[in-house]
Amino acid sequence: GGFSLIEVLITIVILSFGLLGIASMLLNGMKLNNASYLRSVATQQAYDLGDRIRANGAGVIAGNYNAITYPPASSCTNCTSASCSVANLAASDACNWNKQNAALLPMGQGAVTRDGTDFIVTVSWDNNKDGVVDANDYFVDSDGNGSNHASYSVRVQP
């Protein structure tokens, strides 16, 4: 009688450890799924600004996209009319793009630097949601390589 009770208790303990392992894998999978979603949004945002840069060739020549930084201006220039200058269009692109980054990603922010004839478009975000974009926002890419900063960069050739 007592021997089978011990066997049942041991079985329950082993089963409990198995269920805890499954729950841990489920939680980790959900976390990685969210990180993958954020990376996809950042990729779309980087390519969005790349398209905006290509669409404003005169603004590229004038150097209006050479150094875009975060945070954006408090109010963006409304550049929907044909009379908008190339500089105003570039400022509108940068401002609206960074506002979209902030709206779509946790603490999303973007920057652009010029490298010769190319532009490096970078989108960063708060991957661990601790309230700051920093080296603690660890991200693992599809190849299993780790990065100390949750960001996506693309080289754009106008």
N, C-alpha and C positions, 0 to 999 in steps of 0.2 A: 503494500500500500504506500508506504512512505517513499520507496524508491521511485515509483512512477511520478509522484508529485515533484520530486527534484528534477526529473527528466523534463516535465512540463515547464517548470520555472526556467531551466536552462534554455529550453526552446524559445520561450517568450523573450528572454534577454537577447538571444542571438537574432531573433526576428526584429526586435526593437532597434538593434544596431543597424540592421539592413534597411529598415524604414527610415532611420535618421540619415543614412547615406543617400538614399533616394531623394529625400527632401532637400538635402544639401545640393545634390546635382541639379534638381529642379530650380532652386533659387539661383544658383550660379548660371544656369542656362538662361533664365529670365534677365539677369543682369547683363550678360554678354549680348543677348538679343537687343536690349535697349542701347547698349554701346554701339552695336552695329547699325542700328537705326540712326543714331546721332551722327555717326560717320557718313552714312549715306546722305543725310541732310547737308552736312558740311561739304561733301563732294559736289552736290547740286549747287550750293551757294558759290563755291569757288568757280565752277564753270559758268554760272550766271554772270559773275563780274567779268570773266574772260570774254564772254559774248558781248557785254557792254563795252569793253575796251576795244574789241574788234569793230564794233559798230560806230565808234567815234574816232575814226582815223585822224581827223584834224586835231582832236584833243590829245591824241597820242603824240603827234608831231610837236604840238605846243608844250608837251611835258606835263599835262594836267593830271595824269595818272601815275606819275613817277613815285609818289610817296603818300599813300593813303594810310592813315592810322586810325586807331580807335581811341576815344569814343567819337561818335558822329556829332555833327552840329545839333543843337537843340531843336532846330526846325530846318527841314530840308527845302531847298529851292524847288518850286513847282516848275518843271521844265517840260510842259506838254505842248507848248506852242512852237511854231516854226521859227519864231524870232529869238529863240533861246540860243545864247552863244555856246561855243564848244567848251569853254571853261565852266559855264554854268551847268551844262549837261554833265560834265565830268564830276563836278561838285554834287550835283543831284544824284548821280549814279552812286558815288561813294557813300553819301549820307543815307540814301534809301537802302542800299545794300547792307550797311552796318546795322541799320534799324531792323531789317529782316533777319540778320544773323542773331541779334539779341532776342527777337520774338520767337524764332524757330529753334534755337539751341539754348541750353542752360548757360547763361552768361556768355552767349556767343559773341564773338568779336572777330573782325577781319582786318588785314593789313595787306598793303601792296608795296613792293619795292621793285626798282628797276635794276636789271642786270644786263648791261649792254643794250641790245635791242629787245630783250625779253623782259617780261614782268613775272615776278614771283607773287602769286596770290595765295595767301595763307588764311585759313579760318580756324580759330581755336575755340574751345568750349570747356566748361566745367564738368568733366566726365564723372567725377565722384560726388558731385553736388555738395561740396563743402563750403560754397560761397565765394570761392576764389579760383581763378584760372592760373594754375601753377604746375610745378613738376610732380605733384602728387596725383595729377589726373592721368594715371597710368592707362595706356591703351595697348592691346595686343592686336596686331594686324592678322590678316588671313593666313599669312605664312608662319604665324606663331612668334614673330619678332616683337619685342616689347619696345615701347616708346615712353619716355618720361614726361611726355606732354601730349595731351589729346588735341591734335591739330591735323589739318590736311593742307598740303601745299601742292600747287600745280604751276607749271611754267607755261606762260602764255606768250605766243608769238603773234603780234598783231598782223 
